[in-house]
Amino acid sequence: MNKSNDRSSGEKRQQQCGMVRASGCEAKLLALAVAVVAMTMPSAATAQLVTGLEGASGSAIGPGGALYVTEGAAGRVSRVDPQTGEVTTFASGLPVAVIGVGGAIDIAFIGGTAYVLVTLVGADVGGSDDVGIYRVDGPGSFTLVADLGEFSQDHPPATPFDLPTGVQYALQAYRGGFLVTDGHHNRVLRVTLDGSVTEFRAFGNIVPTGLAVAGDTVYVAQSGPAPHEPEEGKIVSFRPASSTVTEVASGARLLVDVEFGRGRQLYGLSQGVWNGMFPGSPALPGTGSLVEVRSDGSFDVIVDALNLPTSLEFIGNTAYIVTLAGEILKIDNVSGPPFGAAH
């Protein structure tokens, strides 16, 4: 996507050439065009890195600088080489999705230890597993460290809900423990490594999804209630010692993630136009986008026509996007100057 606009400078040159023979003016304009092309780098380039993942959802950058991706339909975490796209199994045997979504939905690391968020596997959706955070002890060994389903049932939210165990979405390491969003119960939970769970921040019906942290400040993506109109798609921030929630940016449909890129530039991941089937159903295929937060609180589209994106990570100036279609997309040259090449 080329953000440069040289139309006004071209018109100015045409006016300056007004008294010159047409052939001379055309030559000058051609020279100007060649110079502009030479100075302008290509826009963020999108490539397909991986296909064939099963129920792909969450992701994290982990040991060795690799990308780790949850596959809810397979009860698996895969390790992906960010350069070659080689996929190997990191861990398997987690509870699998019961109703087509859920199961292992996100992953985070504390040190070299992986923790996996598992959702929508309890009795309220016809399953028989525990909803919560699982520590990966080995390739096929796990320990439940926090029972989020039990906490959610014992501490229901103030907003209306259908599923007592909630619909947890994102897992973020925070102060030696974790933050977890629950898009159904409209809140962020705080979890310690000894399994203690508390309500960290409650919202109205705004559907919190992705998480990012900068120091003590927590950033939350909100997809908004169905039908997920653009003005409801927001990134907000808050600090633990304050009751104030600050709107950082708005205007992107069905936001599902938020991350910092190079230079601490903030980005959001929009899944796109809701398919209208039922609350909680995904967007229409091919309507998603990677968006950059602007200083005026709006979004600038970096890449559009993404197919059902669900998770975003950055390594340097390269974005990695996981999709519900089982793909990982690699987008180079995301940030512009001074942190990257001009778009």
Buried (B, 14 or more C-beta within 10 A) or exposed (E): EEEEEBEEEBEEBEEEBEEEEEEEBEEBBEEBEEEEEEEBEEBBEBEEBBEEBBBBBBBBBBEEEBBBBBBBBBBBBBBBBBEEBEBEEBBBBBBBBBEEBBBBBBBBBBEEEBBBBBBBBBBBBEBEBBBBBBBBEEEEEBEBBBBBBBBBBEEEBEBEBEBBBBBBBBBBBBEEBBBBBBBBBBBBBBBBBEBEBEBBBBBEEBBBBBBBBEEEBBBBBBBBBBEBEBEBBBBBBBEEEEEEBEEBBBBBBBBBBBBBBBEEBBBBBBBBBBBEEEEBEBBBBEBBBBBBBEEEEEBBEBBBEBBBBBBBBBBBBBBBBBBBBBBBBBBBBBBBEEBBBBB
